[in-house]
Amino acid sequence: MPSSFVAYIDESGDEGFRFDQRSSEWFVLSAVVTRRATDLEAVRLVDDVRARLARPPKKPLHFRDLRHEHRLLYVDAIAKANLRSASVLVHKPSLLEPEKFGERYRLYFYVARYLLERVSWYCRDHRTSTDSGDGSLELIFSNRSGMSYVELRDYLSHLRAQTGPIDVRIEWGVVKEDQVLSFSPGRRMGLQIVDAVAGSLFYAVEPSQYGFTEDRYARMLKPVIYHHRGRYLGYGLKFWPRDVTQLLGEDRYQWIADHYK
């Protein structure tokens, strides 16, 4: 049977630890989840936004390339759409053993595990009797140059085998290794949406060269951020590692306490 849900996955920031050479402090991995039955209707918002911005048809929207007022229009459309999002926000300087993530894509895969836990919980808890499919989730990753998605599928198989001995909380009835795909954003509009979501959260936490953050986009997205019984933190927004909690008490992160607790 086909899947019941579709998740689009993309990142913002980089995985490097050379902060003296302008590696980002934060790495954000986000997912946008739709119901397969309404997926096309949901992602068509990209066409609507593109038309309102007078952009050429079919040209992908890249959040970082938009002006502030255009980003606001785009984020407002996403916040009103029939979809949900979840994100893992990693403060790399707070990692106690960064050398563990020196291997290629090691940080990406590790963070993907936390993200897939959350999207699998959402799908498990929000499947309805009218949903078609088998309750599973098609995972569509934004294509990354040089990254092997066979490796990612193998990593998921490893996590499945280790569930129990280690604390893996992915719902395996939802996530299946043979439903992992990758496309360029130009081929799947949902990837352009998740690019905007990841970018919105990245700008909310990553200081600019002048030390400022921009949290308005992140605040606007609240209607579509996954939450469980009113709790956003740990569900639609997971900050990692645990030691980052003290940092989040700074004034520039006040938006988290004001809007997501």
PyMOL commands that set and color helices and strands:
alter all, ss='L'
color gray80, all
select helices_A, chain A and resi 19-21+36-43+45-52+63-65+68-79+92-94+98-101+106-126+149-162+189-205+216-220+222-224+242-245+247-249+251-260
alter helices_A, ss='H'
color red, helices_A
select strands_A, chain A and resi 5-13+26-35+84-91+137-142+175-183+237-240
alter strands_A, ss='S'
color yellow, strands_A
deselect
rebuild
show_as cartoon
